[in-house]
Amino acid sequence: MMKKYLINILIIHYAYLFGDTTIVAFDNVHQFFGGSGNYRTIIDTIQFPDTNSDYSEIIMTLALECPTGGCDPWDRKAKISVMHLNDWFEIGRYVTPYGVECGWSFDVTDYRSLLTGEVPLRSYIDTWVQPGWLVNIQFNFISGVPEYPFTTVRNVWNYDYVVYGDTTNPVNISSVTQYIPSDAQNVNLRMTTTGHGQGNTENAAEFSLKIHDIFLNGEFSYFHNFWRDDCGSNDCSPQNGTWQYNRAGFCPGDKVIPQDFNLLEHVLVGNNVTMDYVLEDYINYCSPNNPDCVSGVTCSLCDYNNSGHTEPYYYIGSHLIMHTESYHTNADAFFEISGQDESSGALDIYFENYVDIYGVQFNLELEGIELSDINFQECSGGRAEESGWTMCVNDSGLVIGFSQGTGAPIPGGEGLLTQISWSSQNYSEVSGNISISNLQLSGYFGNEISFEVGDPVFIESGLNTGGNTLLPTEHRLHAAYPNPFNPVLNIPFDIGKTSSVNLNIFDTNGRLIETLIKDQIMIPGSHIVEWIAESHASGVYFYSLMTGEYYNTKKVILIK
């Protein structure tokens, strides 16, 4: 019991001296298995400070106490995680001691962007006995100026059970491609790998030294040697059991120490990096799935547990930790209305993505104004156009973007997604908060894409002065809407000076389908012409605007 009190005293003393804010997350929470149920995992919502920009460090302290009946007599893997944007982020891993009380502190400052407001906190201990553990967790926020203004955290690999050495179940750790922001000052790949299992071939994966490789953009970059050779000097010892033996990635009764690998030694900011994690070749000849396993020869018995050996496996967690000068999302993508062109009123849509995006859809909402009173004209420019995408906006403010023909995604990056032109129809002046809503993203083969959306921004039309609509000064063909359509298509265009105008529809073979305007003299102004395509089949069509000095063609899709 003396150790328990010393641990608690040290935690309180630390918080008193250094912590301006202390958050008690778990207070003697009982984690166990058996009897009344399975409480190996406990989740609770914790109220952290709404902002932590005034704290230089964040320290998480953990203390394990013995419940009635004594502590779990075995070393169990355990971890603490927080949820952010419906994804779990591991912020600390440890292995319980053999049947004695203990505690540790974790520097979780790099996870500051996850530890604000109401946050689900999860404690997991892989215990299989009823006594289990009493768990105490608290967070100490230490006043001061952060070393870096912003920190972005990205999950990379998270595998709770990677079977090792089974020829019928080969290791399959996926390649991961992530974008590195252009203002990143530090970029670390943080690896937390522990090996488990014993009594099999070479005592893998817990009691054998295996070095794993990290490849960046297809090139070998780092050895990941996570062997622990200091278990005999464990601060939580003496314990029961085999605590003094060296292990792969951990010591019983100790926190797991992650390893950071500096990616900026091998890659440049403002670029994508593809990461691969490759395990050393190994075959477990004791596996019952191995056809070459021979009882009494390769193993005492070709079976798990009954012969005293267990399946070797790795417990792998990893993050990208990026320190930046400006804010970046922890999600897969971030959208916001970043500004308005003062000359045209066009809206700039900013887009930041860490993974490839294959499709996007969202609504624009303008506070206090019906979008039917706004004439949305076209989407143009930006990263969408650079990637060969079609970006469309209809009269209800629905914006759709997708790849035409090639199926190419928008690769990871940051900057202008597209610019949306618009004007007022019924108001002499339009102003208010405009926002992005109902955002939907498509990833590779429809995989889930997490996202954040920026706050609404105040805009004003910039297109109307004194109640008089400014006339266009040049010819321009805008994006038709809706697109896709059925069967009515609105085709907006500007005439900058009095001209003879032709507006035609063509099919994909270049054949003239319909003429909407023929040699008509038109004065400067903005116009919208309807094409009613009831008599035409579904497919791709082109509409073209031609004057004596201007010609432009755009694509639309008819879907019936």
N, C-alpha and C positions, 0 to 999 in steps of 0.2 A: 504493500500500500504506500510505502514511503516514496517509491518512484512516481506513482500517480500524483501525489501532492506536489512533488518537485516539478513535474511537468506543468501542472496547472499554475503554479507560482511563477514559473518562467514565462508562460504565455501572458499572464496578467501583467507582469513586470514589463515585458516587451511592449505591450499595448500602451501602458501608462507612460513610459518614457518616450516612445516614438510615434504612436498611432493617434492621430487627431480624431479618427473615426474608427470605431470597432463594431463590426457586425457579427453577432452570434448567429450562426446558421443552424447548426445541429447541437443540441444539448442533451448528452446521454441518450442518444437515439439507439435503440436496441436492434441490431442486425443479426439475424439467425435463420436457421432452417430447421423445420420439424415441429412437432407438437401442434401449435395453433396456426401454422402456415409457413409460407415462404417469404421471408423478409431479407433476402440477400441484397435486394435493391430497394432503396428508399429515395423518393423524390419529394421535394418540397420547394415552394416558391419563396425566394429570398428578396427582400427589399434592399438593394444597394443604393448608394448615392446617385441622384439623377445625372450628375456629371462628376467625373473624376479628373478633370483637367488641372485641378489644384493640388493633386497628390503626386509626389515623386516616386513612391513605391507602393505596392500592394503585396502584403505578406499573408498567406493562408497558413494557419496553424491547425494541426490535427493531433488529437490525443485519443488513444484506445484504452479503455478500462474494462476490467473483468466483470461480467454480470454475475448474479447468483448462480453458483454451480461451476464457476471458473471460466477462464478464457478458452477459446478454441485451441486445441493442442497442436494444430498443424499450421504450416506456412501457407497462406492463401493469397492469391493475387487480388488486388483491389485498385480501384481508381475513383477519382472525383471528376465529374463533368458538369458543364453548364450548357443549357440550350440557348441557341441564338438563331432566329429565323428558321425554326423548326428543324435545326440540325444540332447534334450534340458535339461539343468540343471538350476533349479531355484536357484538364488543367493540372492534374497531379496523379501519379501512380505510385503505389507502394506494395510491399508484401508484408503481411502480418507476421509477428514473431511467433515462435513456438510457445504458446501458453503463458506469456508474460505481458504486462502492460508496457506501453511505450508511446512516443509521440514525435512529431517532426514539424518543421516549418518549410513552406514552399514559396519561392519568389514567383508570384503570378502577375508581375507588373506588365509583362508583354501581352497579357490577356485583358488589359484595361478596357478595350473597346467592347468586350463581352460582359463586363461587370458593372453595368449601369441600369438603374431602374429595377423593375420586377423581373427576376431571372429564375427559371427553374434550375434547381441544383440537384444533382443525382450522386448518391454514394452507393458504390457497389463493392461487396466483398464476396468472394467465391467460397463462402463457408457452407458446409454441409452438415453442421451439428447444431443442436438447440442452444447450447450456451452462447456461442457466437461472440459478439463484441458490443460494448457500449461506445458509441462514436461521438466525439466532440469536434466540431469544426467552427472556426471563426476567421474573419478577414480583418486585417488591420490596414487601414488606409493612412499612409504617412504623408503629412503635409510637405509641400515643396513644389518646385518647378520640374515637370517631367523632362527627361533627357531628350526625348523626341516628341514633337507636337502630336503626331498621330501614329497609331499602330494598327495594322491590318492583319487579320489572322485568317488563313485559308486551310481547311481540311485537305489533306492529300491522300494518305492511305490510312484506313481504319479497319483492321482485321482482328477480331477476337480469337480466331482459331484457324491458323494456317497450318494444315497438316504437312509434316516434313518427312520425306523419305519414302512415301507410299507411291509405288510405280503405277498403281491403278487410280490414284488421285493426285496428279502432279500439281505442284505449286503454280498458281496463276495470279500473280499480282499485276494488275493492270497498269499500263503506261498512263501517266497523268500529264496533261499540258495545261499550264497556267500562264497568265499574263503578269508581267512585272511592271508596275507603274513607273512612269518616266521620272518622277521625283523621289523614287526610293533611295534612301541613304544606306540602309542595311537590308539584306534579304537572306534569311537563314532558313534552311530546311531543318526542322527540329524533329529528330527521330527518337522515339521511345519504343524500344524493342526488348522483349524478354522471352527467354526460351523455357519450355516446360516439358515434363516427361522424363522418365528415368528407367534404367534396367533394360533398355532396348539396345540395339547396336550402337556402340560407342557412347552409351548413356546420353544420347541426344533426346531433346534439344537443350536440356537444362544443364547437364554436367559435361558438355564437350564444347571446345572452342571452335566456332565456325564464324568465318568472316564474310559478311555480306557486302555487295558492291552497289554503289550508286552511280548511275549513268545520267548525264545531262546532255540532251540533244544527240543521243546515240553514242556519246564518247564517255569512256570510263573517267570518273572524276574523283571518287572517294572510296576508301575502304571504310566500312562500318564495323569496327571491332568494339563490341559492347560487353566484353568479358569483364567480370568483377573478380579481382584477386585480393580484395580487402575484407572479405566477410568475417575473417577471424578477429578483426578489431571493431566489430559492430558495437555501436554505443548502446544498443538495446540488450546486449548480452551481459552475462551468460543467459542462455535460453535452454530449453529442452531441444531434443532432436539434433539434426545435422546442420546447425546454423553456421558452423565455422568453415564449411566447404565452399570453395569458389564456384560461381555460377554464371550462366549466360544472361547478363543484363541486370541482375538483382542479387541482393543478399536478404535472407529472412530477417524481418524486423528492421527494415530500412526503406527509405523512399528510393524510387528509381530515378536515377540521374539522366535526363535526356542529353543527347549529343546534338550540337548545332553545326551545320555545314554551310559555309558562306558561299552562296550561289554567285555572288558578284565577282568571285575569282574566275568564273568560267563563262558567264553570260552577261549581257548588257541590259540596262534598264530600258523600258519602253519596248521590250520584245517579249515574245512567248518562249517558254522553256518547257521541253518535254523531259519528264523525270521517270526513270526506271529503277526498281529495287530488285536486285538479283541475288538469290540465295546460293550459297556454296553447294555444289553437287553432293548428294548424300543419298544412300539407300539403306532403309531400315530392313535388315534381313530377318528381324523378329516379327514383322508385320504379318498377321494372318492373311492379309490380302496379297502377300508376296508369294508367288508360286514356287520360289526357290527356298522358302523357309522350311527347314527340316528340324523337327523336334528332337532335342538331344544333341544336335550337331550345330546348326546356326543359332539355335536358341534352346533353352531348357524345355520350353513348350511354346508352340506357335499359336499363342493366344494372349490377349491382354489381361492384366490384373491377376488372374489366377496363378500365373507364373512369376508374378512380382515385377512385371514391366508394364509401362503405359505408353500410349501413343505420343510420339514427339510432336510438338507444335510450337508455333511462335505467336506471340501476342504483340501486334504491330500497330502503333499509332504514330501519326506524323502531321506536322503543320508547316505551312509557310508563314514565317513571322517577318513582316515588312514594316520598317520604320520610314515614315514619309513626312514631307513638309505640309501637305494638304490632306483633307479627308478623303478616304477611299472606303468603299463598302466591304463588309465581310461576306456579302452574298455573291452569287455567280454574276449578277448584273445589277446595274444602277441606272435609272432613268430620271431625268429632270428637265424642266423647261429652263434653259440657262439664260435666255435673253430674248430680245426683240430687236429686229433690224429697224433703226430709226427712220430710214428712208422709205421702207416699204411696209413696215409693220409685221413682216414675216417672223414666225416663231422659230427659235433655234432649239432643237431637241438634243440635249447632251446624252451620251450613252457610254457607259463604262462596263466592259465585260471581261471576265477572266477565263471563260470557256467559249467554245464555238457556239454561235446562235444561228438556228436554221429558219426561224420564223418569229414574227412579232405582231402583236395586235394590242391596241389600247384606245381609250376614249379620251377626248379633250372635253373638259367641263369648264364653262365660264360662269362665274358667280353673278347671278342677277340678270343674265341675258339668255334668251332662248337661242340655241345654236342655229335654229332656222333663220335667224336674223343675221347670221354670219355667212359670207360667201367664201368657203374654203376652196382654194383654187388648185394647188399642186404641192407635191413634195419633191424636193430636188436637192442635189449635192450631198455632201457628207460621206460618211463611211458606208452607208447603204448603197449609194450610187457607185462608189469605188469597188464594191464587192459584186456589182452587177445585179443588184436587187431592184425590184419594182416597189415603190412606196406610193400608196394611194390613200386619199382622204375623201370621205363622202360628206354630204351636206348635214349629217348628224354629228360630225366630229369624230367618226370612227376611222382610225388610222391602221392600215394593214401593210405589212412589209414581208416580202418573201423573195426567194431566188427564182429567177426565170430561166428555165432551160438547163443551166449547169448544175443546179442543186447545191451550189457552193455556199458555205456559211459565211457569216461575218466573223472573222477570227478575233481572238482576244485583243483588246486595245482600249483606247479612250479618245474622246473627242466628239465632234458634231456627228450625230446620226443622220439627220436630215433637217431641211428647213421647210416649213409649212407656210405657204403664202395664203393670205386671207384679206378680206375687206368687209366693211359694214354695208348692209343693204338698207336698213330701216332706221338707223341711228346716226345722228350727226357726229356723235363721238361715242366710242366704245371704250370702256375701262372696267377693270375689276380683277379679281383673282382667278387665274386660270390654272387648272391642275390636270394631271394625268391620272386616270382611273381605269379599273378593269383590265389591268395589264396581263397579257398571256404571252408566254414564251415557249418556243419549241427548241429542244436540244437534239442531239444526235439520236436517231431512232426513238424520239419522243421522250428521252430521259428527263427527269425532273430538273428544273432550273429555278434556283432560289433568286429572289430579287428584292430590291428596295426602290422606293420612289421618292423623289425629292419633294419638299414642301411646295404648296401653291405659290405662284409669283404674281405680282401686280403688273398688269399690262395695260396699255392704251393703244388705240388703233394706229395712230400716226398716219392715217390715210385720209382723214377728213379735217378740214380747217374751216371754222366759221359756218359749219353746216353745209358747205359745198364740197362735193366729192372731187378730189384731184383727178384729172384725166391722165391716162397713161401716156408716156412719151415715146414708147417704142412698141413694135409689134411683138406679141408673145402668145404662144400656144401653151395652155395650162393642162394639168392632169385632169382627165375626165373623171366623173364620179356618178354613181358608185362604181367601183371596179374591184371585183367582177360585178356584172349587172344583169338584170333580167326584168323586162326587155327594154327599159328606158334608160338611156345614157345622156347625161348632161355634159356638154363640151364647152368649157369656158375659154375665152381668148380675148386678148387686148389688141386694139388697133391704135397705133401711135400717131398716124397722120392719114388723111383721106387717101384711100387706095381702092383698087379693084381686088376683091377678095373671092377666093375659092376654098370651100371646105368639103373634102371628099372622104369616103370610106373605102378601104381596100381589104382583100383577104390576104392570107399568108403567101399566096402565089403572085401577089401584086396586081390582081385583077380589080378593076373599079367595081364596087358593089352598089354604092349610092352616092349621089351628089346632093349635099345639103345646102350649099351656097354656090352659085355659079356666076362669076364675073359681076358681082354686085358691088357698086360703089358705096363704101362705108366710111363715115366720119370718125374721128378719134373717140374712143370710149371702150368700156368693158362690156362684153357680150357673152351670152350663154345660148347655145343651140341644142335642141333635143334631137337625138336619134332614137327612133322607135324601131327596134329590131325584131318585131314579132315574126316576120316572115323568114328570118335567117336561122341557120342551125347553130348550135353551141360551138364555140371555138375561139381562136385568137383572131382579132381584127386590128387594123391600123386606121387611125384618123389623121388627116394631114391638112394643114393650113398653108395656103400659098397666096402671096401678093406679088407685086412686081419685083420686090427686093427681099422677100422673106419666104422661107420654106422650112417647115418642121413637121415631123411625124411622131406619134406616140402610139403605144400599144394598149389594148383593152381586151378583156375576156368576157364573152357572153356565156352564161351558164343557165340552162333551162331545166 
